[in-house]
Amino acid sequence: MELTRLMMRLYFDKAMLGPGKVRLLEEIAEHGSISAAGRAMKMSYKRAWSLVEEMNAGFKSPLVDRARGGAKGGGASLTPEGEAVLAAYRRLEEKAREAGTEEIALIGAMVAD
């Protein structure tokens, strides 16, 4: 049986990073907006905003830069630190997938059809 996805959560003393937050970072990078990122994930704006606040508070430097709305409109983008965290997480996922190929195949072979 083929692995359909690998989900990984990283827990640090003051921060947690997992698939949901990483996808939110990707959606913010793509849409340039916390609200649009939340909509793309079928998540409320309040929840998306809360997760961004959590990430920004949990890292030494904010991962998301936010601009308030108004006449010129708002928006959001990843900071250089946010881009680095996102890229490192995705590289780590790939390394885990590659390093665990045998174990993943063994477990997959035991999964019911």
Buried (B, 14 or more C-beta within 10 A) or exposed (E): EEEEEEEEEBEEEEBEBEBBBBBBBBBBBEBBBBBBBBBBBEBEBEEBBEBBEBBBEBBEEBBBBBEEEEEEEEBBBBBEBBBEBBEEBEEEBEEEBEEBEEEBEEEEEEEEE
